[in-house]
């Protein structure tokens, strides 16, 4: 929670109803240059298909979807996922994925609130280790460091930026204690 947003987990039904709002956040982030798996221009239909796939992960118990909703308007301004579905030999681990904050809502503590909520959700699910990757040199990398995540290293040329340039990725982990 922040003074600007409420962070909460979405049920499957809420996630399905929120596909248009989630798509708007994803499209804004990609248009703003975030390397989150999509290229520009990102069509609304493609963004929507991605979020529908996420809802299937929620149904299967393999994902937790968290959102940040603007306190004043109730509009979704950010999101993050906890990927619970891991290989058989990694039942203790989860991935943090697609931490997105709409450009108009940044610098208000929403990213930090989403990350704390992701850690809490993973802990409640019995996880003791979280991992993530992010674009090197950006605001998210600095945020994760401030939140106590440990930087493992950098992989050059790991993924493309939305405009097609190669970008580096930094990997992090964070041990968490069980609830």
TORPA-4810 file (N, C-alpha, C, O; in nm, 3 decimals):
<nodes>
NODE_1_0.083_-0.119_0.000_0.000_0.000_0.000_0.088_0.126_0.000_0.194_0.130_0.062_X
NODE_2_0.041_0.223_-0.068_0.104_0.354_-0.066_-0.006_0.456_-0.045_-0.124_0.422_-0.045_X
NODE_3_0.033_0.579_-0.027_-0.071_0.682_-0.017_-0.143_0.701_-0.149_-0.252_0.757_-0.154_X
NODE_4_-0.080_0.652_-0.259_-0.136_0.670_-0.393_-0.210_0.549_-0.447_-0.294_0.562_-0.537_X
NODE_5_-0.180_0.430_-0.394_-0.236_0.309_-0.454_-0.262_0.201_-0.351_-0.199_0.195_-0.246_X
NODE_6_-0.359_0.116_-0.384_-0.390_-0.003_-0.307_-0.339_-0.122_-0.389_-0.369_-0.133_-0.508_X
NODE_7_-0.263_-0.210_-0.324_-0.211_-0.329_-0.392_-0.289_-0.449_-0.341_-0.307_-0.468_-0.221_X
NODE_8_-0.334_-0.532_-0.437_-0.409_-0.651_-0.398_-0.395_-0.759_-0.505_-0.357_-0.731_-0.618_X
NODE_9_-0.427_-0.881_-0.465_-0.427_-0.996_-0.555_-0.561_-1.002_-0.626_-0.665_-0.971_-0.567_X
NODE_10_-0.558_-1.043_-0.753_-0.683_-1.057_-0.828_-0.724_-1.204_-0.835_-0.640_-1.292_-0.855_X
NODE_11_-0.852_-1.228_-0.819_-0.907_-1.361_-0.843_-0.909_-1.383_-0.995_-0.883_-1.291_-1.072_X
NODE_12_-0.939_-1.504_-1.035_-0.947_-1.534_-1.178_-1.051_-1.445_-1.246_-1.024_-1.386_-1.350_X
NODE_13_-1.168_-1.435_-1.187_-1.274_-1.353_-1.245_-1.235_-1.207_-1.255_-1.260_-1.141_-1.356_X
NODE_14_-1.173_-1.155_-1.149_-1.128_-1.015_-1.150_-1.020_-0.994_-1.255_-1.018_-0.892_-1.323_X
NODE_15_-0.930_-1.092_-1.268_-0.824_-1.082_-1.368_-0.883_-1.078_-1.509_-0.841_-0.998_-1.593_X
NODE_16_-0.981_-1.163_-1.534_-1.044_-1.164_-1.666_-1.115_-1.032_-1.695_-1.108_-0.980_-1.806_X
NODE_17_-1.182_-0.978_-1.595_-1.250_-0.849_-1.612_-1.149_-0.735_-1.632_-1.182_-0.633_-1.693_X
NODE_18_-1.029_-0.753_-1.580_-0.928_-0.647_-1.584_-0.835_-0.654_-1.704_-0.743_-0.574_-1.715_X
NODE_19_-0.858_-0.748_-1.795_-0.770_-0.761_-1.912_-0.753_-0.629_-1.987_-0.640_-0.596_-2.022_X
NODE_20_-0.858_-0.552_-2.013_-0.835_-0.424_-2.083_-0.745_-0.328_-2.005_-0.658_-0.263_-2.064_X
NODE_21_-0.765_-0.317_-1.874_-0.683_-0.227_-1.793_-0.539_-0.278_-1.783_-0.445_-0.199_-1.790_X
NODE_22_-0.522_-0.408_-1.766_-0.388_-0.466_-1.763_-0.317_-0.446_-1.897_-0.198_-0.417_-1.901_X
NODE_23_-0.392_-0.461_-2.004_-0.335_-0.440_-2.138_-0.289_-0.296_-2.154_-0.184_-0.271_-2.214_X
NODE_24_-0.365_-0.202_-2.102_-0.327_-0.061_-2.113_-0.195_-0.034_-2.041_-0.112_0.041_-2.091_X
NODE_25_-0.176_-0.095_-1.925_-0.050_-0.077_-1.851_0.065_-0.139_-1.930_0.170_-0.078_-1.945_X
NODE_26_0.046_-0.260_-1.980_0.150_-0.328_-2.057_0.188_-0.247_-2.181_0.306_-0.226_-2.208_X
NODE_27_0.090_-0.202_-2.255_0.116_-0.125_-2.377_0.191_0.004_-2.343_0.285_0.040_-2.413_X
NODE_28_0.150_0.073_-2.237_0.218_0.195_-2.197_0.365_0.168_-2.163_0.453_0.244_-2.202_X
NODE_29_0.390_0.060_-2.090_0.528_0.028_-2.052_0.613_-0.005_-2.175_0.727_0.041_-2.185_X
NODE_30_0.559_-0.083_-2.267_0.633_-0.117_-2.388_0.657_0.008_-2.473_0.767_0.029_-2.524_X
NODE_31_0.554_0.092_-2.488_0.572_0.216_-2.563_0.675_0.307_-2.497_0.741_0.385_-2.565_X
NODE_32_0.688_0.297_-2.365_0.786_0.376_-2.291_0.925_0.317_-2.294_1.017_0.373_-2.235_X
NODE_33_0.942_0.204_-2.362_1.075_0.145_-2.378_1.109_0.030_-2.286_1.223_-0.016_-2.287_X
NODE_34_1.014_-0.019_-2.208_1.042_-0.131_-2.118_1.057_-0.260_-2.197_0.973_-0.294_-2.281_X
NODE_35_1.164_-0.332_-2.169_1.188_-0.462_-2.233_1.125_-0.569_-2.146_1.188_-0.622_-2.054_X
NODE_36_1.000_-0.601_-2.175_0.924_-0.697_-2.094_0.867_-0.809_-2.181_0.764_-0.868_-2.149_X
NODE_37_0.936_-0.837_-2.291_0.897_-0.950_-2.374_0.819_-0.914_-2.499_0.779_-1.004_-2.573_X
NODE_38_0.796_-0.787_-2.525_0.716_-0.745_-2.640_0.788_-0.637_-2.718_0.869_-0.562_-2.664_X
NODE_39_0.755_-0.630_-2.846_0.813_-0.530_-2.936_0.707_-0.424_-2.967_0.587_-0.449_-2.957_X
NODE_40_0.755_-0.305_-3.005_0.663_-0.199_-3.048_0.638_-0.211_-3.196_0.727_-0.254_-3.270_X
NODE_41_0.522_-0.175_-3.242_0.406_-0.140_-3.160_0.340_-0.268_-3.107_0.334_-0.369_-3.176_X
NODE_42_0.291_-0.261_-2.985_0.222_-0.373_-2.924_0.072_-0.355_-2.943_0.012_-0.263_-2.887_X
NODE_43_0.012_-0.441_-3.022_-0.132_-0.434_-3.048_-0.211_-0.472_-2.923_-0.171_-0.559_-2.846_X
NODE_44_-0.323_-0.405_-2.905_-0.411_-0.433_-2.791_-0.453_-0.580_-2.788_-0.463_-0.640_-2.681_X
NODE_45_-0.477_-0.639_-2.906_-0.518_-0.781_-2.911_-0.406_-0.872_-2.859_-0.433_-0.968_-2.787_X
NODE_46_-0.283_-0.841_-2.894_-0.169_-0.922_-2.848_-0.150_-0.908_-2.697_-0.124_-1.005_-2.627_X
NODE_47_-0.164_-0.785_-2.648_-0.154_-0.762_-2.504_-0.266_-0.837_-2.432_-0.242_-0.900_-2.329_X
NODE_48_-0.386_-0.830_-2.485_-0.499_-0.899_-2.425_-0.480_-1.050_-2.422_-0.513_-1.116_-2.323_X
NODE_49_-0.425_-1.105_-2.530_-0.399_-1.250_-2.535_-0.298_-1.290_-2.427_-0.311_-1.395_-2.365_X
NODE_50_-0.198_-1.205_-2.406_-0.100_-1.233_-2.300_-0.171_-1.241_-2.165_-0.147_-1.335_-2.088_X
NODE_51_-0.257_-1.144_-2.135_-0.323_-1.143_-2.004_-0.422_-1.258_-1.991_-0.440_-1.310_-1.881_X
NODE_52_-0.486_-1.300_-2.099_-0.572_-1.418_-2.093_-0.491_-1.541_-2.057_-0.536_-1.626_-1.980_X
NODE_53_-0.369_-1.553_-2.113_-0.281_-1.664_-2.076_-0.245_-1.658_-1.928_-0.237_-1.761_-1.861_X
NODE_54_-0.223_-1.537_-1.877_-0.192_-1.522_-1.735_-0.308_-1.573_-1.650_-0.287_-1.639_-1.549_X
NODE_55_-0.432_-1.542_-1.692_-0.548_-1.590_-1.615_-0.552_-1.742_-1.611_-0.595_-1.800_-1.511_X
NODE_56_-0.508_-1.806_-1.718_-0.504_-1.953_-1.718_-0.402_-2.003_-1.616_-0.422_-2.107_-1.553_X
NODE_57_-0.293_-1.931_-1.599_-0.195_-1.965_-1.497_-0.251_-1.951_-1.357_-0.216_-2.028_-1.267_X
NODE_58_-0.337_-1.851_-1.337_-0.403_-1.835_-1.207_-0.496_-1.953_-1.181_-0.497_-2.009_-1.072_X
NODE_59_-0.575_-1.991_-1.284_-0.666_-2.105_-1.272_-0.589_-2.231_-1.233_-0.635_-2.309_-1.149_X
NODE_60_-0.472_-2.251_-1.294_-0.391_-2.370_-1.269_-0.315_-2.365_-1.138_-0.250_-2.462_-1.100_X
NODE_61_-0.322_-2.252_-1.068_-0.248_-2.238_-0.943_-0.100_-2.214_-0.962_-0.020_-2.233_-0.870_X
NODE_62_-0.062_-2.172_-1.083_0.078_-2.151_-1.115_0.122_-2.005_-1.109_0.241_-1.976_-1.123_X
NODE_63_0.027_-1.913_-1.090_0.058_-1.771_-1.086_-0.029_-1.699_-0.985_-0.144_-1.737_-0.960_X
NODE_64_0.028_-1.595_-0.930_-0.047_-1.499_-0.850_-0.033_-1.367_-0.923_0.078_-1.326_-0.959_X
NODE_65_-0.145_-1.299_-0.946_-0.144_-1.171_-1.014_-0.182_-1.062_-0.914_-0.291_-1.064_-0.856_X
NODE_66_-0.091_-0.969_-0.895_-0.114_-0.856_-0.806_-0.127_-0.729_-0.889_-0.062_-0.713_-0.992_X
NODE_67_-0.212_-0.639_-0.843_-0.227_-0.510_-0.910_-0.218_-0.398_-0.809_-0.244_-0.416_-0.690_X
NODE_68_-0.180_-0.282_-0.860_-0.186_-0.158_-0.783_-0.296_-0.074_-0.846_-0.293_-0.046_-0.966_X
NODE_69_-0.392_-0.035_-0.765_-0.504_0.046_-0.812_-0.493_0.186_-0.752_-0.472_0.203_-0.631_X
NODE_70_-0.507_0.286_-0.837_-0.504_0.424_-0.793_-0.612_0.446_-0.688_-0.729_0.412_-0.709_X
NODE_71_-0.572_0.504_-0.574_-0.669_0.524_-0.465_-0.785_0.615_-0.505_-0.899_0.593_-0.464_X
NODE_72_-0.757_0.715_-0.585_-0.861_0.811_-0.621_-0.958_0.757_-0.725_-1.079_0.776_-0.714_X
NODE_73_-0.904_0.690_-0.828_-0.988_0.649_-0.941_-1.021_0.500_-0.945_-1.117_0.460_-1.011_X
NODE_74_-0.944_0.418_-0.875_-0.962_0.274_-0.881_-0.902_0.210_-1.006_-0.914_0.089_-1.025_X
NODE_75_-0.838_0.290_-1.091_-0.779_0.241_-1.215_-0.650_0.165_-1.183_-0.572_0.207_-1.098_X
NODE_76_-0.629_0.053_-1.252_-0.505_-0.023_-1.237_-0.390_0.056_-1.297_-0.394_0.094_-1.414_X
NODE_77_-0.287_0.082_-1.214_-0.171_0.159_-1.258_-0.042_0.076_-1.252_0.063_0.124_-1.294_X
NODE_78_-0.050_-0.046_-1.201_0.068_-0.130_-1.193_0.031_-0.274_-1.168_-0.082_-0.305_-1.128_X
NODE_79_0.127_-0.362_-1.192_0.102_-0.504_-1.173_0.234_-0.579_-1.158_0.339_-0.532_-1.202_X
NODE_80_0.228_-0.694_-1.097_0.341_-0.787_-1.087_0.284_-0.927_-1.070_0.173_-0.945_-1.020_X
NODE_81_0.362_-1.026_-1.113_0.320_-1.164_-1.101_0.421_-1.243_-1.019_0.542_-1.217_-1.024_X
NODE_82_0.371_-1.339_-0.945_0.454_-1.438_-0.877_0.428_-1.570_-0.947_0.317_-1.623_-0.943_X
NODE_83_0.531_-1.622_-1.011_0.519_-1.746_-1.087_0.554_-1.862_-0.993_0.671_-1.885_-0.961_X
NODE_84_0.451_-1.933_-0.951_0.467_-2.044_-0.856_0.504_-2.174_-0.925_0.572_-2.258_-0.866_X
NODE_85_0.461_-2.191_-1.048_0.481_-2.316_-1.121_0.628_-2.333_-1.159_0.676_-2.271_-1.254_X
NODE_86_0.698_-2.416_-1.085_0.841_-2.439_-1.106_0.865_-2.589_-1.125_0.778_-2.671_-1.096_X
NODE_87_0.982_-2.625_-1.172_1.013_-2.768_-1.187_1.003_-2.843_-1.054_1.009_-2.783_-0.946_X
NODE_88_0.987_-2.970_-1.064_0.969_-3.058_-0.948_1.078_-3.042_-0.842_1.051_-3.055_-0.722_X
NODE_89_1.201_-3.016_-0.886_1.311_-3.005_-0.790_1.329_-2.864_-0.735_1.429_-2.835_-0.669_X
NODE_90_1.231_-2.774_-0.762_1.240_-2.637_-0.712_1.109_-2.591_-0.647_1.061_-2.482_-0.676_X
NODE_91_1.051_-2.672_-0.561_0.922_-2.635_-0.503_0.930_-2.516_-0.407_0.827_-2.458_-0.372_X
NODE_92_1.048_-2.482_-0.366_1.071_-2.374_-0.270_1.086_-2.237_-0.338_1.093_-2.136_-0.269_X
NODE_93_1.091_-2.233_-0.470_1.126_-2.113_-0.544_1.009_-2.059_-0.624_0.921_-2.134_-0.667_X
NODE_94_1.009_-1.926_-0.644_0.914_-1.862_-0.735_0.988_-1.754_-0.812_1.089_-1.701_-0.766_X
NODE_95_0.937_-1.721_-0.929_0.990_-1.611_-1.010_0.899_-1.491_-0.993_0.777_-1.504_-0.983_X
NODE_96_0.958_-1.374_-0.989_0.881_-1.250_-0.993_0.889_-1.201_-1.137_0.998_-1.190_-1.193_X
NODE_97_0.775_-1.173_-1.196_0.772_-1.141_-1.339_0.680_-1.023_-1.369_0.584_-0.996_-1.297_X
NODE_98_0.712_-0.955_-1.477_0.629_-0.849_-1.535_0.586_-0.746_-1.430_0.468_-0.715_-1.417_X
NODE_99_0.685_-0.692_-1.356_0.657_-0.581_-1.266_0.647_-0.456_-1.353_0.746_-0.408_-1.406_X
NODE_100_0.525_-0.405_-1.366_0.495_-0.295_-1.456_0.424_-0.183_-1.381_0.331_-0.208_-1.304_X
NODE_101_0.469_-0.061_-1.403_0.400_0.056_-1.348_0.380_0.154_-1.463_0.475_0.190_-1.532_X
NODE_102_0.256_0.196_-1.482_0.224_0.293_-1.587_0.310_0.418_-1.569_0.334_0.461_-1.456_X
NODE_103_0.356_0.475_-1.678_0.446_0.591_-1.670_0.386_0.706_-1.590_0.460_0.778_-1.522_X
NODE_104_0.256_0.726_-1.597_0.197_0.839_-1.525_0.191_0.814_-1.373_0.164_0.907_-1.297_X
NODE_105_0.216_0.692_-1.329_0.207_0.659_-1.187_0.344_0.632_-1.123_0.350_0.592_-1.007_X
NODE_106_0.450_0.652_-1.196_0.583_0.622_-1.143_0.629_0.727_-1.043_0.578_0.838_-1.036_X
NODE_107_0.730_0.685_-0.965_0.793_0.770_-0.864_0.699_0.805_-0.749_0.705_0.913_-0.691_X
NODE_108_0.610_0.710_-0.719_0.515_0.727_-0.608_0.522_0.610_-0.510_0.437_0.599_-0.421_X
NODE_109_0.621_0.524_-0.524_0.633_0.409_-0.434_0.552_0.289_-0.475_0.544_0.191_-0.400_X
NODE_110_0.490_0.293_-0.593_0.403_0.184_-0.636_0.484_0.059_-0.669_0.443_-0.052_-0.634_X
NODE_111_0.597_0.074_-0.737_0.682_-0.041_-0.768_0.728_-0.111_-0.642_0.725_-0.234_-0.634_X
NODE_112_0.771_-0.034_-0.543_0.816_-0.092_-0.416_0.701_-0.164_-0.346_0.719_-0.273_-0.292_X
NODE_113_0.582_-0.103_-0.347_0.465_-0.167_-0.285_0.430_-0.298_-0.355_0.396_-0.396_-0.290_X
NODE_114_0.437_-0.298_-0.487_0.410_-0.421_-0.562_0.511_-0.529_-0.527_0.474_-0.646_-0.510_X
NODE_115_0.637_-0.492_-0.517_0.741_-0.591_-0.485_0.724_-0.646_-0.343_0.739_-0.766_-0.322_X
NODE_116_0.692_-0.561_-0.247_0.668_-0.610_-0.110_0.548_-0.705_-0.109_0.550_-0.808_-0.041_X
NODE_117_0.444_-0.671_-0.184_0.326_-0.758_-0.191_0.360_-0.891_-0.258_0.309_-0.995_-0.218_X
NODE_118_0.446_-0.888_-0.360_0.488_-1.011_-0.427_0.564_-1.101_-0.329_0.544_-1.222_-0.326_X
NODE_119_0.652_-1.041_-0.250_0.725_-1.119_-0.150_0.629_-1.179_-0.049_0.642_-1.297_-0.014_X
NODE_120_0.533_-1.100_-0.003_0.434_-1.151_0.094_0.351_-1.265_0.035_0.326_-1.365_0.102_X
NODE_121_0.310_-1.251_-0.091_0.230_-1.355_-0.157_0.311_-1.483_-0.174_0.260_-1.593_-0.153_X
NODE_122_0.437_-1.468_-0.211_0.524_-1.586_-0.227_0.546_-1.654_-0.092_0.542_-1.777_-0.082_X
NODE_123_0.568_-1.575_0.009_0.586_-1.630_0.144_0.461_-1.706_0.188_0.471_-1.816_0.242_X
NODE_124_0.345_-1.647_0.165_0.218_-1.713_0.202_0.198_-1.843_0.125_0.131_-1.935_0.173_X
NODE_125_0.256_-1.852_0.006_0.247_-1.973_-0.076_0.355_-2.075_-0.038_0.366_-2.180_-0.102_X
NODE_126_0.434_-2.045_0.065_0.535_-2.139_0.114_0.668_-2.132_0.043_0.751_-2.222_0.058_X
NODE_127_0.691_-2.028_-0.033_0.819_-2.013_-0.106_0.923_-1.950_-0.014_0.890_-1.871_0.074_X
NODE_128_1.049_-1.987_-0.037_1.159_-1.934_0.044_1.267_-1.866_-0.039_1.363_-1.812_0.016_X
NODE_129_1.253_-1.869_-0.171_1.352_-1.805_-0.258_1.280_-1.745_-0.378_1.198_-1.810_-0.442_X
NODE_130_1.312_-1.619_-0.407_1.258_-1.551_-0.524_1.371_-1.514_-0.618_1.481_-1.482_-0.573_X
NODE_131_1.344_-1.518_-0.748_1.441_-1.476_-0.849_1.370_-1.388_-0.951_1.249_-1.397_-0.969_X
NODE_132_1.448_-1.302_-1.016_1.395_-1.218_-1.122_1.508_-1.170_-1.211_1.625_-1.176_-1.174_X
NODE_133_1.470_-1.122_-1.329_1.566_-1.054_-1.415_1.505_-0.923_-1.459_1.383_-0.908_-1.465_X
NODE_134_1.593_-0.828_-1.490_1.548_-0.696_-1.531_1.648_-0.634_-1.627_1.763_-0.678_-1.636_X
NODE_135_1.605_-0.533_-1.697_1.694_-0.459_-1.787_1.804_-0.393_-1.704_1.776_-0.332_-1.600_X
NODE_136_1.925_-0.406_-1.749_2.038_-0.349_-1.676_2.039_-0.197_-1.687_2.012_-0.140_-1.793_X
NODE_137_2.070_-0.133_-1.575_2.089_0.010_-1.575_1.965_0.094_-1.558_1.974_0.217_-1.558_X
NODE_138_1.850_0.032_-1.545_1.726_0.109_-1.536_1.679_0.131_-1.393_1.742_0.089_-1.297_X
NODE_139_1.566_0.199_-1.383_1.507_0.229_-1.252_1.474_0.102_-1.175_1.492_0.097_-1.053_X
NODE_140_1.425_-0.001_-1.244_1.387_-0.125_-1.176_1.508_-0.191_-1.111_1.499_-0.242_-0.999_X
NODE_141_1.621_-0.189_-1.179_1.743_-0.248_-1.121_1.779_-0.178_-0.990_1.814_-0.243_-0.892_X
NODE_142_1.771_-0.048_-0.989_1.801_0.028_-0.867_1.698_-0.001_-0.759_1.733_-0.013_-0.641_X
NODE_143_1.571_-0.013_-0.797_1.466_-0.044_-0.700_1.493_-0.177_-0.631_1.486_-0.186_-0.509_X
NODE_144_1.524_-0.280_-0.709_1.546_-0.411_-0.649_1.663_-0.409_-0.552_1.658_-0.472_-0.447_X
NODE_145_1.767_-0.338_-0.586_1.880_-0.324_-0.494_1.837_-0.257_-0.364_1.876_-0.301_-0.256_X
NODE_146_1.758_-0.151_-0.373_1.711_-0.081_-0.253_1.622_-0.169_-0.167_1.616_-0.152_-0.045_X
NODE_147_1.552_-0.264_-0.230_1.461_-0.352_-0.156_1.530_-0.477_-0.101_1.463_-0.568_-0.051_X
NODE_148_1.662_-0.481_-0.110_1.736_-0.591_-0.049_1.758_-0.713_-0.135_1.799_-0.818_-0.085_X
NODE_149_1.731_-0.703_-0.264_1.759_-0.813_-0.354_1.908_-0.818_-0.382_1.975_-0.715_-0.385_X
NODE_150_1.962_-0.938_-0.402_2.104_-0.957_-0.429_2.125_-0.972_-0.578_2.065_-1.057_-0.644_X
NODE_151_2.214_-0.887_-0.631_2.249_-0.891_-0.773_2.341_-1.010_-0.797_2.444_-1.024_-0.730_X
NODE_152_2.304_-1.095_-0.891_2.384_-1.214_-0.924_2.482_-1.181_-1.037_2.599_-1.217_-1.029_X
NODE_153_2.435_-1.114_-1.139_2.522_-1.082_-1.250_2.445_-1.029_-1.369_2.323_-1.015_-1.366_X
NODE_154_2.520_-1.000_-1.472_2.467_-0.939_-1.593_2.492_-1.031_-1.711_2.600_-1.089_-1.724_X
NODE_155_2.392_-1.044_-1.797_2.407_-1.120_-1.921_2.396_-1.020_-2.036_2.289_-0.963_-2.058_X
NODE_156_2.505_-0.998_-2.109_2.499_-0.901_-2.220_2.414_-0.953_-2.335_2.414_-1.073_-2.365_X
NODE_157_2.342_-0.862_-2.399_2.263_-0.898_-2.516_2.157_-1.001_-2.488_2.126_-1.083_-2.576_X
NODE_158_2.100_-1.001_-2.370_2.004_-1.104_-2.328_1.872_-1.098_-2.404_1.815_-1.201_-2.439_X
NODE_159_1.823_-0.976_-2.427_1.692_-0.961_-2.492_1.692_-0.832_-2.573_1.781_-0.748_-2.561_X
NODE_160_1.590_-0.820_-2.655_1.576_-0.698_-2.735_1.493_-0.594_-2.660_1.398_-0.627_-2.589_X
NODE_161_1.532_-0.469_-2.677_1.448_-0.360_-2.634_1.329_-0.357_-2.730_1.336_-0.415_-2.838_X
NODE_162_1.220_-0.291_-2.694_1.103_-0.287_-2.783_1.131_-0.231_-2.922_1.057_-0.260_-3.016_X
NODE_163_1.238_-0.153_-2.936_1.271_-0.096_-3.067_1.368_-0.183_-3.147_1.408_-0.146_-3.257_X
NODE_164_1.406_-0.300_-3.092_1.490_-0.394_-3.165_1.637_-0.394_-3.128_1.711_-0.482_-3.172_X
NODE_165_1.682_-0.299_-3.047_1.822_-0.298_-3.003_1.845_-0.408_-2.899_1.755_-0.441_-2.822_X
NODE_166_1.966_-0.464_-2.898_2.000_-0.562_-2.795_2.016_-0.493_-2.660_2.069_-0.382_-2.651_X
NODE_167_1.970_-0.561_-2.556_1.983_-0.506_-2.421_2.036_-0.611_-2.325_2.017_-0.731_-2.344_X
NODE_168_2.102_-0.563_-2.222_2.156_-0.650_-2.119_2.052_-0.675_-2.011_1.959_-0.596_-1.994_X
NODE_169_2.068_-0.785_-1.940_1.978_-0.818_-1.829_2.061_-0.844_-1.703_2.169_-0.901_-1.709_X
NODE_170_2.007_-0.800_-1.591_2.068_-0.825_-1.461_1.976_-0.920_-1.385_1.854_-0.903_-1.385_X
NODE_171_2.035_-1.019_-1.321_1.961_-1.120_-1.246_1.976_-1.096_-1.097_2.084_-1.059_-1.049_X
NODE_172_1.868_-1.117_-1.023_1.863_-1.097_-0.878_1.798_-1.217_-0.811_1.723_-1.292_-0.874_X
NODE_173_1.827_-1.233_-0.681_1.756_-1.330_-0.598_1.733_-1.269_-0.461_1.800_-1.175_-0.421_X
NODE_174_1.635_-1.326_-0.390_1.608_-1.282_-0.254_1.552_-1.399_-0.174_1.446_-1.452_-0.206_X
NODE_175_1.625_-1.441_-0.070_1.568_-1.541_0.020_1.459_-1.476_0.104_1.473_-1.361_0.148_X
NODE_176_1.350_-1.548_0.127_1.245_-1.499_0.215_1.213_-1.607_0.316_1.230_-1.726_0.287_X
NODE_177_1.167_-1.569_0.432_1.133_-1.668_0.534_0.988_-1.707_0.518_0.905_-1.628_0.471_X
NODE_178_0.957_-1.830_0.558_0.819_-1.877_0.549_0.731_-1.799_0.647_0.775_-1.752_0.751_X
NODE_179_0.605_-1.789_0.608_0.508_-1.716_0.692_0.480_-1.792_0.820_0.401_-1.747_0.903_X
</nodes>
